[in-house]
Amino acid sequence: MASVDECRQALHDLAARLDANAETRGKLDLDRTLACRVTDLGTAFHARLTGGRLVDITDGDDPKAKIALTAASDDLIALVTGKLDVTKAVASRQVSIKANPFDLLKLRKLL
């Protein structure tokens, strides 16, 4: 099981990677709040997805977030590092993503 600090760092690493790719990928028309709930640690983080970037990563849950990702700590880290395919993870219920269908289609562009 990964630690809270490792999960936080994984989200910051993801933010850095999205930031580096934002220019080459083009502007993504998506501005949503994101909650990342880590089930086995009983903790959560929240942030904002805007313009293809992940910004303002903060500890704590956002129950009103428009997009909610729920995963175990090891699965979260595996997703961020690319060791776990998000489509397979969602299909096998290792990871849960709650968002409206149009947002899910836009999120695919980030992956």
CYANA upper distance limits for C-alpha pairs under 8 A (distance plus 0.5 A):
  1 MET  CA     40 ASP  CA      8.38
  1 MET  CA     73 SER  CA      6.77
  1 MET  CA     74 ASP  CA      6.33
  2 ALA  CA      6 GLU  CA      6.63
  2 ALA  CA      7 CYS  CA      7.43
  2 ALA  CA     73 SER  CA      5.91
  2 ALA  CA     74 ASP  CA      6.14
  2 ALA  CA     77 ILE  CA      8.44
  3 SER  CA      7 CYS  CA      6.88
  3 SER  CA     41 LEU  CA      8.10
  3 SER  CA     73 SER  CA      7.83
  4 VAL  CA      8 ARG  CA      6.64
  4 VAL  CA     41 LEU  CA      7.57
  4 VAL  CA     43 THR  CA      8.06
  4 VAL  CA     73 SER  CA      8.46
  5 ASP  CA      9 GLN  CA      6.56
  6 GLU  CA     10 ALA  CA      6.58
  6 GLU  CA     77 ILE  CA      8.35
  7 CYS  CA     11 LEU  CA      6.88
  7 CYS  CA     73 SER  CA      6.96
  7 CYS  CA     76 LEU  CA      7.61
  7 CYS  CA     77 ILE  CA      6.94
  8 ARG  CA     12 HIS  CA      6.91
  8 ARG  CA     45 PHE  CA      8.23
  9 GLN  CA     13 ASP  CA      6.56
 10 ALA  CA     14 LEU  CA      6.64
 10 ALA  CA     76 LEU  CA      8.42
 10 ALA  CA     77 ILE  CA      6.53
 10 ALA  CA     80 VAL  CA      6.84
 10 ALA  CA     81 THR  CA      8.35
 11 LEU  CA     15 ALA  CA      6.65
 11 LEU  CA     57 ILE  CA      8.16
 11 LEU  CA     80 VAL  CA      7.89
 12 HIS  CA     16 ALA  CA      6.72
 12 HIS  CA     57 ILE  CA      7.93
 13 ASP  CA     17 ARG  CA      6.73
 13 ASP  CA     80 VAL  CA      8.34
 14 LEU  CA     18 LEU  CA      6.60
 14 LEU  CA     54 LEU  CA      8.24
 14 LEU  CA     80 VAL  CA      6.61
 15 ALA  CA     19 ASP  CA      6.51
 15 ALA  CA     53 ARG  CA      6.96
 15 ALA  CA     54 LEU  CA      5.40
 15 ALA  CA     55 VAL  CA      7.37
 16 ALA  CA     20 ALA  CA      6.67
 17 ARG  CA     21 ASN  CA      6.73
 18 LEU  CA     22 ALA  CA      6.32
 18 LEU  CA     52 GLY  CA      7.13
 18 LEU  CA     53 ARG  CA      5.99
 18 LEU  CA     54 LEU  CA      7.42
 18 LEU  CA    110 LEU  CA      7.94
 19 ASP  CA     23 GLU  CA      8.29
 19 ASP  CA     52 GLY  CA      7.90
 19 ASP  CA     53 ARG  CA      5.90
 19 ASP  CA     54 LEU  CA      7.97
 21 ASN  CA     25 ARG  CA      6.47
 22 ALA  CA     26 GLY  CA      6.53
 22 ALA  CA     27 LYS  CA      7.24
 22 ALA  CA     51 GLY  CA      8.14
 22 ALA  CA     52 GLY  CA      6.18
 22 ALA  CA     53 ARG  CA      7.21
 23 GLU  CA     27 LYS  CA      7.75
 27 LYS  CA     51 GLY  CA      6.06
 27 LYS  CA     52 GLY  CA      6.84
 28 LEU  CA     50 THR  CA      8.23
 28 LEU  CA     51 GLY  CA      5.46
 28 LEU  CA     52 GLY  CA      5.53
 28 LEU  CA    106 LYS  CA      8.04
 29 ASP  CA     50 THR  CA      8.10
 29 ASP  CA     51 GLY  CA      6.42
 29 ASP  CA     52 GLY  CA      8.08
 29 ASP  CA    106 LYS  CA      8.42
 30 LEU  CA     49 LEU  CA      7.28
 30 LEU  CA     50 THR  CA      6.09
 30 LEU  CA     51 GLY  CA      6.47
 30 LEU  CA     52 GLY  CA      7.54
 30 LEU  CA    103 ASP  CA      8.02
 30 LEU  CA    106 LYS  CA      7.72
 31 ASP  CA     48 ARG  CA      7.64
 31 ASP  CA     49 LEU  CA      5.95
 31 ASP  CA     50 THR  CA      4.80
 31 ASP  CA     51 GLY  CA      7.20
 32 ARG  CA     48 ARG  CA      6.28
 32 ARG  CA     49 LEU  CA      5.77
 32 ARG  CA     50 THR  CA      7.08
 32 ARG  CA     65 ALA  CA      8.02
 32 ARG  CA     66 LYS  CA      6.47
 32 ARG  CA     67 ILE  CA      7.51
 33 THR  CA     46 HIS  CA      7.86
 33 THR  CA     47 ALA  CA      6.49
 33 THR  CA     48 ARG  CA      4.96
 33 THR  CA     49 LEU  CA      6.68
 33 THR  CA     65 ALA  CA      5.35
 33 THR  CA     66 LYS  CA      5.91
 33 THR  CA     67 ILE  CA      6.79
 34 LEU  CA     46 HIS  CA      5.99
 34 LEU  CA     47 ALA  CA      5.71
 34 LEU  CA     48 ARG  CA      6.08
 34 LEU  CA     49 LEU  CA      7.23
 34 LEU  CA     62 ASP  CA      8.12
 34 LEU  CA     65 ALA  CA      5.78
 34 LEU  CA     66 LYS  CA      6.75
 34 LEU  CA     67 ILE  CA      5.29
 34 LEU  CA     68 ALA  CA      6.23
 34 LEU  CA     69 LEU  CA      8.12
 35 ALA  CA     44 ALA  CA      7.53
 35 ALA  CA     45 PHE  CA      6.35
 35 ALA  CA     46 HIS  CA      4.84
 35 ALA  CA     47 ALA  CA      7.07
 35 ALA  CA     61 ASP  CA      6.57
 35 ALA  CA     62 ASP  CA      6.20
 35 ALA  CA     63 PRO  CA      8.07
 35 ALA  CA     65 ALA  CA      6.25
 35 ALA  CA     67 ILE  CA      6.81
 35 ALA  CA     68 ALA  CA      5.19
 35 ALA  CA     69 LEU  CA      6.67
 36 CYS  CA     44 ALA  CA      6.01
 36 CYS  CA     45 PHE  CA      5.62
 36 CYS  CA     46 HIS  CA      6.46
 36 CYS  CA     61 ASP  CA      7.90
 36 CYS  CA     68 ALA  CA      6.41
 36 CYS  CA     69 LEU  CA      5.28
 36 CYS  CA     70 THR  CA      6.38
 36 CYS  CA     71 ALA  CA      8.34
 37 ARG  CA     42 GLY  CA      8.22
 37 ARG  CA     43 THR  CA      6.72
 37 ARG  CA     44 ALA  CA      4.78
 37 ARG  CA     45 PHE  CA      6.99
 37 ARG  CA     61 ASP  CA      7.62
 37 ARG  CA     68 ALA  CA      7.92
 37 ARG  CA     69 LEU  CA      6.63
 37 ARG  CA     70 THR  CA      5.16
 37 ARG  CA     71 ALA  CA      6.92
 38 VAL  CA     42 GLY  CA      6.54
 38 VAL  CA     43 THR  CA      5.94
 38 VAL  CA     44 ALA  CA      6.13
 38 VAL  CA     70 THR  CA      6.52
 38 VAL  CA     71 ALA  CA      5.78
 38 VAL  CA     72 ALA  CA      5.73
 38 VAL  CA     73 SER  CA      6.17
 38 VAL  CA     76 LEU  CA      8.25
 39 THR  CA     43 THR  CA      7.41
 39 THR  CA     70 THR  CA      7.34
 39 THR  CA     71 ALA  CA      6.46
 39 THR  CA     72 ALA  CA      5.65
 39 THR  CA     73 SER  CA      7.75
 40 ASP  CA     72 ALA  CA      5.86
 40 ASP  CA     73 SER  CA      6.97
 41 LEU  CA     72 ALA  CA      8.13
 41 LEU  CA     73 SER  CA      7.50
 43 THR  CA     60 GLY  CA      7.41
 43 THR  CA     61 ASP  CA      8.15
 44 ALA  CA     59 ASP  CA      6.77
 44 ALA  CA     60 GLY  CA      5.46
 44 ALA  CA     61 ASP  CA      5.45
 45 PHE  CA     57 ILE  CA      7.33
 45 PHE  CA     58 THR  CA      6.09
 45 PHE  CA     59 ASP  CA      4.92
 45 PHE  CA     60 GLY  CA      5.28
 45 PHE  CA     61 ASP  CA      5.97
 45 PHE  CA     62 ASP  CA      8.27
 46 HIS  CA     56 ASP  CA      8.39
 46 HIS  CA     57 ILE  CA      6.25
 46 HIS  CA     58 THR  CA      5.92
 46 HIS  CA     59 ASP  CA      6.89
 46 HIS  CA     60 GLY  CA      6.79
 46 HIS  CA     61 ASP  CA      6.30
 46 HIS  CA     62 ASP  CA      6.51
 46 HIS  CA     65 ALA  CA      8.48
 47 ALA  CA     54 LEU  CA      7.18
 47 ALA  CA     55 VAL  CA      6.38
 47 ALA  CA     56 ASP  CA      5.63
 47 ALA  CA     57 ILE  CA      4.88
 47 ALA  CA     58 THR  CA      6.72
 48 ARG  CA     54 LEU  CA      6.23
 48 ARG  CA     55 VAL  CA      5.81
 48 ARG  CA     56 ASP  CA      6.68
 48 ARG  CA     57 ILE  CA      7.82
 49 LEU  CA     53 ARG  CA      6.08
 49 LEU  CA     54 LEU  CA      5.18
 49 LEU  CA     55 VAL  CA      6.91
 50 THR  CA     54 LEU  CA      7.02
 50 THR  CA     55 VAL  CA      7.91
 52 GLY  CA    110 LEU  CA      7.31
 66 LYS  CA     99 ALA  CA      6.69
 66 LYS  CA    100 ASN  CA      8.45
 67 ILE  CA     97 ILE  CA      7.59
 67 ILE  CA     98 LYS  CA      6.16
 67 ILE  CA     99 ALA  CA      5.23
 67 ILE  CA    100 ASN  CA      8.37
 68 ALA  CA     96 SER  CA      8.34
 68 ALA  CA     97 ILE  CA      6.10
 68 ALA  CA     98 LYS  CA      5.56
 68 ALA  CA     99 ALA  CA      7.17
 69 LEU  CA     95 VAL  CA      7.63
 69 LEU  CA     96 SER  CA      6.15
 69 LEU  CA     97 ILE  CA      5.03
 69 LEU  CA     98 LYS  CA      7.01
 70 THR  CA     95 VAL  CA      6.28
 70 THR  CA     96 SER  CA      5.53
 70 THR  CA     97 ILE  CA      6.96
 71 ALA  CA     75 ASP  CA      6.56
 71 ALA  CA     76 LEU  CA      6.33
 71 ALA  CA     94 GLN  CA      7.04
 71 ALA  CA     95 VAL  CA      5.31
 71 ALA  CA     96 SER  CA      7.08
 72 ALA  CA     76 LEU  CA      6.67
 72 ALA  CA     94 GLN  CA      8.21
 72 ALA  CA     95 VAL  CA      8.19
 73 SER  CA     77 ILE  CA      6.86
 74 ASP  CA     78 ALA  CA      6.61
 75 ASP  CA     79 LEU  CA      6.56
 75 ASP  CA     84 LEU  CA      7.75
 75 ASP  CA     94 GLN  CA      7.69
 75 ASP  CA     95 VAL  CA      7.90
 76 LEU  CA     80 VAL  CA      6.78
 77 ILE  CA     81 THR  CA      6.60
 78 ALA  CA     82 GLY  CA      6.50
 78 ALA  CA     83 LYS  CA      5.34
 78 ALA  CA     84 LEU  CA      5.61
 79 LEU  CA     83 LYS  CA      6.55
 79 LEU  CA     84 LEU  CA      5.29
 79 LEU  CA     85 ASP  CA      7.04
 79 LEU  CA     86 VAL  CA      6.98
 84 LEU  CA     88 LYS  CA      8.19
 84 LEU  CA     89 ALA  CA      7.30
 85 ASP  CA     89 ALA  CA      6.54
 86 VAL  CA     90 VAL  CA      6.56
 86 VAL  CA     95 VAL  CA      8.25
 87 THR  CA     91 ALA  CA      6.62
 88 LYS  CA     92 SER  CA      6.51
 89 ALA  CA     93 ARG  CA      6.49
 89 ALA  CA     94 GLN  CA      5.54
 89 ALA  CA     95 VAL  CA      5.90
 90 VAL  CA     94 GLN  CA      6.55
 90 VAL  CA     95 VAL  CA      5.45
 90 VAL  CA     96 SER  CA      6.29
 90 VAL  CA     97 ILE  CA      7.83
 99 ALA  CA    103 ASP  CA      6.71
 99 ALA  CA    104 LEU  CA      6.75
100 ASN  CA    104 LEU  CA      6.91
101 PRO  CA    105 LEU  CA      6.93
102 PHE  CA    106 LYS  CA      6.98
103 ASP  CA    107 LEU  CA      6.56
104 LEU  CA    108 ARG  CA      6.91
105 LEU  CA    109 LYS  CA      7.86
106 LYS  CA    110 LEU  CA      7.98
107 LEU  CA    111 LEU  CA      7.49
